[in-house]
Amino acid sequence: MNFDQLQLIEPILRALKDEGYVQPTPIQEQAIPDVLLGRDLLGCAQTGTGKTAAFSIPILQTLYNKPPKSSAHKPIRCLILTPTRELAIQIGESMAAYGKHTNLKHTVIFGGVTQRSQTDALKRGIDILIATPGRLLDLMNQGFVHLHQLEIFVLDEADRMLDMGFIHDVKKILQKIPAKRQTLFFSATMPPEIQKLADTILSNPVKVEVTPVSSTAETIEQQVYFTEKNDKKNLLIHLLKDKSIKSALVFTRTKHGADKVVKDLHKAGVSAEAIHGNKAQNARQRALSNFKSGVTRVLVATDIAARGIDVDNLSHVINYEIPNIPETYVHRIGRTGRAGASGIAFSFCDEEEKEYMRDIQKLIDKVIPVVEKHPWPLSSGSFVPMQGPRNAAAKAKKKPQPQRPPRADREKSASQLAGSAGVGAEVRTRNRWRGHRRPRTT
């Protein structure tokens, strides 16, 4: 199927052609028709599946086909709520690209920067508002944001909202928007609290589920390097000597760790910048722009960027440190191998991180190949066995368990033993079949 088979209007088709889009991804193919019909939608899709376009394109068409009643001042007709500044900016860029021939206005608001430019845009009037929860509530309380004419509400990355502690802010915002609206709800995972929230705000939704978070894209080649913690720096520099690695997104667990990796790379002559929560917003945007344009070869990030960075043709993701939450691994490496493209993901695992790696392989139901020949192997030389795929063949190889004999046979066995060894043996025999252990004496 091509985009021109989705009943899209000419201005949007022209924009998609300008962007080089021909075929929709599975979530776009499934979601766009229902959103155009005005239905609520529950989308369960991991990062990298094309869900931003899945809601942006039909929203633009819906608003374009139904101009606002009042032309004096543009009311906010669509609100897209997202957890991070990076993701908000990314959605804004997508809206600008897909809607450049529609004359629809949008703006992005988020914290960490002065609000002047944001409030100026709101005063001029916009159709679509993309916001993070904290700054949105702040500007609503100041009287800069009015949502009484809202027609479409999008809650993006709902599970990430929960992880970051924004779920209460989301509920406050829901109380201030019209009950009669179209709602699009997206989440990579569906923990109980998120499912409960979805049930509360959606009305007879169509459900679209594409590639659950427990799986990684088949187009991503995954490898793990077991190494000492102190040797990770040397291993990273060694790998980056390969000129075929045009760009690499490196993940660390801490902000301090990200800054330290950047310093080490600079000393080795590798262009690198860091992006994390302690960086000023303009510094984060500059680092991201430099990385996208190829000025910077390596971007070192904490998990705040795991779902907020969209870089075309990113060749490599490197887990400098293994995440302690298995799902985070899926989101990290999902920065590469996007929209059907290929990618490579390296993971550096030290002795203390082996447990994390086992959990990851259990989640994705896949054994990640180990690169054993490299200059800085783990000195212990012993690798903890990894969890293999849970398929029928693996189950068939399990050692058969002894069958519990019928009760009559157990009683008979106990009586026969008792006849020769006394009552104590009968009790011990019965307890053995019941799974009891004789208490130890000290």
N, C-alpha and C positions, 0 to 999 in steps of 0.2 A: 504493500500500500504506500502511496505517496501523499504528501500534504494536500495536494489539490483534490484528493478524494474525500477530504474531511469537511467539505462544505464551508471552507474558509473564504473570507472576503478578499477582494483583489489587493487592497493596501497591505494586508498581513502576508498574503502569499508573495507579494513583491519583496517585502522585508525579509522573509524567510529565504527567498532566492538570493538576495544580497548576502545573506549570512552563509550561503552554501548548504542550506538544509534541503534535503530531498525526501527522505523517508523518516516518518515519526518512530520514536522508540516505543516499546510495548505499552508503557504507562501513558504516553501521549496518545497513542492510537485508541486506548480504552477510555481515557478520561475526557478528552476534548469533546466528543459528541454529547456525552451526558451533561457536562458543564454548560455547553451551548444551549441545552434544553432547559436550563435553570434548576437542575437537580442538585441536592446536597451530595457531597462526595466524601467518602472515607478512603484515603489513599495510604496504603502500607507499602512503602518503598524505600530502599536504602539510597544513600547518596550516590550520585553518578548515574542514575537511571533516567534523567531528563525530566524530573517532576516540575522544575521551575517553569519550563516551557509548557508543561501539561496544564498548569493553571493560568499562566500569564497570557497565552494566546487566546483561549476562549474568553477570558475576562476583557481583554482589549476589544475583541469583536462584539461582545455583549454591550459594552458601554458605547462603542462607536455606533452601533445600530439603534441605540435608544438615547438620544441626547437629553441633557437635563432640562427640566421644565423652565427653570429660570436661567436666563443668559446674563443677568447682571453680575452674579458672583458664582463661580464654580463651587458647588458643594462637594465634599469628600464622598464619593460614591462607592469606593472600594478601599478596605483596610487589609493590609497584609502584615501580619504580626510574626516576627521571627526572632530567635534568641540572641544572635550576635551581630555586631557591627559589620563584620566581613560579609556575612550572609545577606544582610540587608542591602549592602552596596552591590553585591553580586546580582540580587534580584532587580535592583534599580537599573543596572546595566542591561539586563535582559529585557526589561520593559522598554528601555530606550531603543534597543535594537529591533524588537518585534513591532513596536508601535510607532516607528519614526515617520510613517506615512499616514497616521491617523489623527494627528493634532491633539491627541489626548495628553494631558499634563500629569506628571507624577513628581513626587519628591521623596527623599529618604531622610528619616530623622533617627538619631541615636545619641547616646551619651558620650562623655569623654571629650567633647568639643564645645565651643561656644554655640549658643543657640541662635544667634542673630540671623545667619544665612538661612537657617531652617524656618524661623518664624517669618522672615521676609517672603519665602516661597509660599508659606501657608496663607499669608495675607493676599497674595496675588491670585490665589485660587488654584486648586488642583483637583483632578479626578481620582487619582490613585495615591494612597499614602502607604509607604513601606516603613515600618517602625520596629524598634525594640521596645519591650514593655516599660522599662523605667523612664526613658525620656518621653514616651507617649503619655504616660500618666502625669508626668511633670507638666507638660505643655497643655494637657487637658485641664489640669487644676489652675493653670494660669489663664485659661480662656482662649488659647490660640487654636485649639483643635475642637471642632464640633462634628459629631458623628450622627446627628439625628436624621440625616437623609441617606445614611449608609444602605447600600443595596447588596453588596457582596463582602463577606468576611472570610479571610484565609488565615488559618492557624498553621504555620509551617514548623516542622521539627518539634512537634509537641513533646516528644520524649526528652529532647534536649532541654526544653523549657523546664521540665520536671527536674532533670539533673542539675540545672543551674539555679534552682530555687525560685524560678519565675512564675510558678503555677498559681500562686496567690494573686500576683499582679494580673495574670491573664483573667482570672475570675472577676477581679474588680472591673476590668475593661469590658467583659461580657455583660456586666450589669448596666453599662452605659451605652450600649448599641441597640438598635431596633430589634425587636423579637422577630419581626417579619423581614427575613433576609435570606439570601443564599449563602450557605456555609460550606467551605472546602477545608477539610481537616487532613493533615499529612503527618505521619510519624513513621520512623524507621522500625520502631518496636512498639508493642502494645502492652505495657505493664498494666496491672489492674486499675491504678489511679487514672491512667491515660484513657483506658477503655471506658471507665465511668464518665470521664469528662466528655468523651466523644458521644456517648449515649445521651448525655444531657443536652448538648447543643446542636445535634444533627437531627433532621427530620426525614425519616424514611430514606436514608442515603443509599446510593449505589456504592458498592465496595470494589475497589481496585487494589489488587495485591500483586506486586511484581518483585521477584527475587528477595526473599526474606533476609533479614540482617544476618542470619546465621550462615550465609553463603558469601563467597567472594567471586568476583567476575572470572569467568574462565579465561578471559583474555589477559589476565595478570599472571605473570610468572613469579612464583614465590620461592625464596631461598632463605635459609637460616645459617648464620655463622656463629658457632660457639667460641667464645673468646673471654679473656679476663676483662674485668671491668676497666682496669687501667690501660688496657691495650685497645680499647674501642677507638680512641683518637687516632692511633697509628693505622688501624684497619680502615677507618673512613678515608684518611688521606691516601692510603694505598689504593683503594677502590676508585677514588676520584682521579687517579692518574690515567684512568681509561678515558680517552677523549670521546668515546662514543656515548658517554654519559653527558648529554647536552645540558640537562637540567635535573636537579635533585631536590626533593622536599624532604628534609630531615626532621624527625620528630624526637623530642626529648620530653621527660615528664615534668621538668621544672623550668621556671623562667631563668634562674641562675644557670642551670645546665645549658640552656639554649645560648645564652651569652658566652659561656665558656667555649662551647663548640665553635662559635663564630670566631673567637680570638685565635683558637688553635688553627682554624682554616686560613685565617689571614696570615699567620706566621708561615704557613706552608705555601702561600702564594695563590690561594683559591679565593675567588670573589664570593662573599657570603654576607647575608644580613639576617637578623633575627626578627621574629614577630611574636609578640606575646602581650599579656594584659598590662604589664608595666610600661609598655611603650606608649608614647603619645599617639593620638589617632593619626595625625599627619605623618608621623614617622612610620606607622604601620602601613599606611596607604602608599607612601613612597617606596618602602621595601617591597610591597606586593607589586607595584607598578614596575619597578626595576626587574623583578623576577619574571613577570609576564613578558616584558620586552626583550629579555635576554641580557640585559646589562649585568645582572647578578646571576651567577650560575647556580648557587645553592641558597635556598631559603630554609632557615632553621626555625621550627615552630613548636609551640606547646599545643595541647589538644584543643585550645580555643579555636585553632584554625582547621581542625579535622573535618569540619563540615562547611567551612566558610570560604574555602579557596577553590576557585575554578580556573584552572590554567590549561589552555589548549596544548595538546601534544606533550604533556608532562611525561617524561620517559621513566623516571625512577622515584620511588618513595623508599626512604631508608629509616627503619625504626632503630635509632641509635640506642634507645632504651625501650624495653618491651612494656606495653601498657598492662596494668594490673586488672583492667576490665576487658574481657575478651572481645566484646562488641566494639570497643574503641579501635582494636586492630583492624576490623573490617572497615570502619569509617576512614581510618588513616590511609590504608592502601587503596581505598576507593577514589583517592585523588588522582590516581593514574588508571589507565585502562578504561577511560570513560567513553560512553556512547559507541561502544564496539571497538574502540582503538586498543592497541596492545600496550602493555606496561610491565615494569619489573619492580618487585618489592623485595628489598633485603632487610633482614632483621638480625641485630647483634644481640646475642643472648649470653649473659654471664651465668655463673653458678647459681646465684640467688634468684635468677629470673626463669629458671627451668620450669618451675611450677606454673608460671604465667604462660609459658609456651605450650605446656601440656593442655592447659585450659582452652587456649586458642584453638589448638588442633581438634580438641573435643567439640568445640562449638561449630567450627566450619566443616567438621566431619572429613578431614583431609590431613594426610601426613605431609608436612612441608619438607621438601628435600634439604638435606644438610650438605653444606659445602665443607668438606673435611680438609682439603688441601689449600691452606692459606698461611701466611707468615706468622699469624698470632693465634694459634689454636689454644683451647682451654687446657691448662697444664694438667688437670686431673685426668684428662683423656677418657673419662667415662661419661657417657650421655645417658640421661634418664630416659627410659623407653617412652615413646610417645603413643598417644591414643590413635589407633587406626580407624578406618571407616567402619561404621556400624551397618554393614550390609549382610546379606544372607550367607554369603560365602564365609565371612569371618565368623558368624555365629555357628556355622556348621562345624568349624574346627575346634569348638570348645570341648573340653574334656567332659564326657558324660558323667552325670552325678549318680551315685549308687541309689537304687530304689529302696524306699522304706518298705520292709516286709509287712504283710498283713498282721493285724493285731493278734490273731490266733497263733501265728508263728512266733511272734515276739513273746507272748506269754509262755508258749511251749519252750522256747529257748531259755527263758528266764527260769522256768521250773526245772529244766534239765540241769542248768548250771547250779541252781540252788541245792539240788540233790547231792551234788558232789562237793560243793564249796560252801554251802550254808546260806542262811537268809541274807546275809550282807551282800553276797554275789548277786542274788536275785534283784535286790534294790538297785545295785550299781548297774546291772544290765538294763533294767527298765529305764533308769535315768539316762543311760547312754542313748537309747532310742528316742527318748523325749527331748533330746538336745540339751540336757542338763549336764553341768560339770560338777564333779565332786569338789566341794570347797577345800581350799588348801589349808593346811594347819601350819601354824608358825611356832 
